[in-house]
Amino acid sequence: MGKRIENVKKGLDFTKKYKVEEAVALVKKSANAKFDETVEVHLKLGIDTKQSDQQVRSVVGLPHGTGKTKKVAVIAKGEKEKEAQDAGAEITGGADLIDKIFKGFMEFDVLVVTPDMMKDAARLGKLLGPRGLMPNPKSGTVTFELARTVKELKAGRIEFKADAQGIVHAPAGKTSFPEKSLAENVQAIIDAVLKVKPSSSKGVYLQSIFVSSTMGPGIPVDTAIKRI
C-alpha cells in the first residue's frame, strides 16, 4: 500500500491548490485500484462543534448521482404508504415495519418516516442512531412529502454533517464518472456547505478542501471557489 501511494504521488504538486476541474482530473488520473473507487470531498470548516448553534448538517442533490442506487425504506400508513411505493421505495410499512427493524432488519440504505409515525419510530433511535440511519427533520427524512423525497434519494440526494473536528466528508461519485460530471457534483457539495454557514461562525469558514478517491491521495482545492 505504501509503495503504491508513493508511486501515485509522483508528479503531483501538493504545494499548489487546484481548481475543482483540475483536482477531479488528477483524482481520476491517480486512481489505480482494481475497483471503481468512490470520489470523496473533505471540507475543513472554521466552526466550534461544541456550540449547538454551529452545527453544520444538511442535504444536497448531486446532479449526476453517487453511482450507487440507494434502497429506501419508508414508515408510513394509508395513502402515504402507497405514495412511497409508487415513488419507488423498495420497503414500506407502518407499525409492522417498525417492529421488523427493532428485531434487527437492516436491509436498507436510508429510512424515511412520516411525522405522524415518528412517535412510534422513536424507539428505533438507540438501534439506528449509531449507524447513522435514524430519520431526522434536518436531513429531510421526516416528512410527508414522500414522493419527492424518495425520488430525490434514489436520484442521488446525500446528507452531509460536520464531524467533531469540523470536517465534512461527502461522496461525489465514482472514478468512472466523466470529469465534468464529477466536477459538477463536487461543486454542488461545496455550494451546499457554503449555503449553511452558521451565522455565529467567526473567522474563515471554509478553511480547506481536498478531493480524493477511496485509495488515492488528497488533492488540495483552491478555497476561493469560482462556479464551474
N, C-alpha and C positions, 0 to 999 in steps of 0.2 A: 504494500500500500504506500509506504513512504517513498520508495523509488518512483512509483507511478506518478504520484502527486508532484514530485520534484521535476520529473520529465515534462509534466503538463505545464508547470510554472515557467519553464524556459521560454523566453521570448515575450513574457508578459511584463509590462512596466507597472509595478504596484505603487509607484510614486505619483502616477497620473490618475486623475479622475475622469472617467469616460462618460460620454453621452449615453442615454439609455440604449439607443440603437447599437452603438459600438460595444457596450457591455454585453448585450444579448448575443451579438456576433461572436465575441470572444468566448462566452459561455458555451455556445454551440460548438465552436472550434475545439475547445479543450475537453469536451465531454467524450470520453472513450471507454466508458463501461460497457459491459455486454448486455445492457438492458436500456430501455428508453427512460432516461433519468428525468426526474422532476426538476423543473427550474424554480428556484426559490428566491424570494426577495426578503431582505433583512434590513429593517429601518430602526436606527437608534434614535430615540426621542428624548428631548430635554424636558422630562416630566418627573415629578416626585410621586412615584407609585404608592407611597404611603398615604397620600392625600386622596380622599374619596372623590374630590372634585377634579382630579387629574387622571382619572382612569380613561384609557383610550380603548374603545370597543365598538365595532360597527360591522356592517356588511358591505360588500361590493359585488356587482355583477361583472364578471370578466367577459369582455366582448367576444372572446374566442374559446371560452370554457377552460376547464382544467385538464382535459384529456382523460378524465375519469368520470364514469357515469355513477351518480350517487343513487343508492337505494333509499327511498324516502318512506318513512312510516308516519302515519297521521292518526292521532287520537281525536276522534270527533263522533258525533252521533247524528242520526236522522239524515236530513238533506245535505248537511255539511260533510258527512262521510262519503256520500255519493259524489259530491263535488270534488273531493280529493281523489276518488277513484277515477273519475272522468279526466282529471288533470294529469294522471299518470302515476299516482302514488302506488307503490308495489304492495304496501302493507297498510291496512286500515282497521279500525275497530274502536270500541268505546271502553267500558269498564273491563271487558274481556281481554283487550289488548294490554291494558294496564296490569292486570293480573299475570298475563303471559310474560311481560317484561320483568315484572317483580320476581318471577320464578326463574329468570335467567335468560330469556330470549333476547338476543342482541344482533340479530341478522339484519341490521340496517345501518346506514351511514349518518343519517340525520333524522331527528324526531320533531314533528310539529304537533302542537296541541292547540285546540280552540280554547279561548279564555274561560268558557263555561265548564270545561273539563279539567281546568288547571288545579282546582282544589283536590280532586281525586288523584290527579297525576303527581301531586306534590310529594307523595310517599316514595316516589322513584328517585328523589333528589340524592340520597346517600349512595344509591347504586350508579346513577348516571352522571352525577356531578364530577367525580374523579376521572371519568372517561371523556369529559367534555361534550356529553350528549344531552344534558338536561336542557329542555327548551327554556328560552328566555326572551322577554319582550325586546330587549336591546339587540338581540341577534335576529329578530323578526320571525322567530319560531313559535311565538304565542300569538296567534292571530285568527281572525275569522275569514281573512282573505286567502282561502286555501288554494283556489285555482291559480292565482297569480304567484303565490309563494312556492307551490310545488313546481310549477313550470320554470320559475327562476332558479330554483335549487338544482333542477335537472339540467338546466342550460349552462350552469357554471357560476352561480352565486356562491361566494365564500364568506365566512366570518373571519375577522381578524381581531386580535386582542393583544395589547402590550403585556409582556411578562413582568416579573418582579424587577428586572433590570431595565425596564422601559424600552424593550426591544419588541418590535412587531415582526413575526415570521409568517410569511404567506406564500402559498404555491401560486405560480403564474403560468403553469402549463407544462409541456414536455419538450425535451430537446429535439424531438422530431417535428415540432411545430415550425412553420416558416418564421424567419426572423421578424418580419413585420407584425405577425400575429402575437408573438411573444413580447415584442416591444410595446404594443398597444395594451396588452394585459398588464405588463409591469407599470406602465404609465397610469392605468386605471387604479391600481393599488396605491401608488404614490398620491394621486389626486384624492382618493378616498381618505387616506390617513391625514393629509393636509386639511381636508374639509372638517374633520372632527377635532381639530386642535382645541384643547381646553382653554377657556378664557383666562384661567388663573395660571397658566403655564408662562413662566418668565424666561428671558434669555432666548437662546437659539433652540427652536423646536425640533427641526429636522437636522440632526447632528451628523448622521452618516447613513449611506445606503450602499448595500452590497447585493450583487446578484450572483447566484451560483447554481450549479447543477448538484444533484444529490452527492456525487462523488468528486466533484471538482472544486477548485479554489474559488474564493470570493473575489469578484471583480468590483472595485470601487466605482461608484457612480457619482457624478457631479450633483451636489445637492441644490445648486442653482438651476432648478428644473425649468426647462422650457418644454411646452407641449409639443409632441411629435406630430 
